[in-house]
Structure formats: C-alpha cells, structure tokens
C-alpha cells in the first residue's frame, strides 16, 4: 500500500528532526532496511538436523531389513521316531536346509 503525499511529507519532516536531534540514531535507522521482497529467502536446516535425519533413515532401513530375518517361523520339531519308521532306503521328504 502506497503512502499519500501528506504522509511522505510528514515522514521527511520527522526524519529531518531526528537527524538534527540524534544523528547517531538516524544513521543507525538508515542502515537498517527491510529485506527486498523479490530476494529469494533460502532456509537451510542446521547440519545437526540433517545428520539426525540421515541416521534416522539409516536406522529405519536397517530395521526394515533385519526384522523379517529375525522374525522367521521356527523350524518344526519332528517326532523322535518319525525318521526311523521310514526305513533306510525309503524316499521321503528331505529336511529343510534352513533348519
């Protein structure tokens, strides 16, 4: 929103009065400017936050890979006499190599 001519005149007069009464403050206020609206403000997270996010992603990937390996179904326990009844030359199902 633009200022009217009267408002600009009042601001110039206040600036001149301030410059006469307190030149140091006037100079400090002149140095302080608002950032330009067209300038792109870039925000970067702190390095610690980036490192923490990387560790969290790595831990999640590790657990996602390890949980299925740890949570396997236990091997079935066969009865003690089950292998003996089949006989020495009988072709039966072979035990699972993972058990």
C-alpha positions in Angstrom: 0.0 0.0 0.0 1.5 3.3 -1.1 1.7 6.4 1.1 -0.1 9.6 0.3 1.9 12.8 -0.4 1.0 14.2 3.0 2.3 11.1 4.8 5.5 11.2 2.8 6.0 14.9 3.8 5.4 14.1 7.5 7.9 11.3 7.3 10.5 13.5 5.7 10.0 16.1 8.4 10.3 13.5 11.2 13.5 12.2 9.5 15.0 15.7 9.4 14.1 16.3 13.0 15.6 13.1 14.1 18.8 13.8 12.1 19.2 17.1 13.9 18.4 15.8 17.4 20.2 12.4 17.3 22.4 11.9 14.3 23.7 8.5 15.6 20.2 7.0 15.9 19.3 8.5 12.5 22.3 6.9 10.9 21.6 3.5 12.6 18.0 3.6 11.4 19.1 4.4 7.8 21.4 1.4 7.9 18.5 -0.9 9.0 16.5 -1.9 6.0 13.9 -4.5 5.4 14.9 -7.3 3.1 13.8 -6.9 -0.5 10.6 -8.7 -1.4 12.0 -10.1 -4.6 15.0 -11.6 -3.0 14.5 -15.3 -2.5 14.9 -16.3 1.1 16.5 -19.7 1.3 16.3 -21.6 4.5 18.7 -24.4 5.3 18.3 -26.6 8.3 21.2 -26.9 10.7 23.8 -29.6 10.0 22.8 -31.4 13.1 19.2 -31.8 11.9 20.5 -33.1 8.5 22.8 -35.6 10.3 20.0 -36.7 12.6 17.6 -37.3 9.7 20.3 -39.3 7.9 20.8 -41.5 10.9 17.0 -42.0 11.3 16.7 -43.1 7.7 19.6 -45.5 8.0 18.2 -47.0 11.2 14.8 -47.4 9.6 16.3 -49.1 6.6 18.4 -51.4 8.9 15.4 -52.4 11.0 13.2 -52.9 7.9 15.8 -55.4 6.6 16.6 -57.2 9.8 13.1 -57.7 11.3 12.0 -60.2 8.6 15.2 -62.2 9.1 14.8 -62.3 12.9 11.0 -63.0 12.9 11.2 -66.2 10.8 9.0 -69.1 11.7 10.7 -71.7 13.9 11.6 -75.0 12.3 9.1 -77.7 13.0 10.2 -80.3 15.5 9.9 -83.8 14.2 9.0 -86.7 16.5 11.9 -88.8 17.6 10.7 -92.0 15.8 9.5 -90.4 12.7 12.7 -90.9 10.7 13.1 -94.4 11.9 9.7 -95.7 10.6 10.5 -94.7 7.1 13.3 -97.2 6.7 16.8 -97.0 5.4 16.0 -96.9 1.7 12.7 -95.1 1.7 12.5 -91.9 -0.3 10.8 -89.4 1.9 10.8 -85.6 2.1 14.2 -84.3 3.0 14.6 -82.0 5.9 14.7 -78.3 5.1 18.2 -77.0 4.7 17.4 -73.8 6.7 16.6 -75.8 9.9 
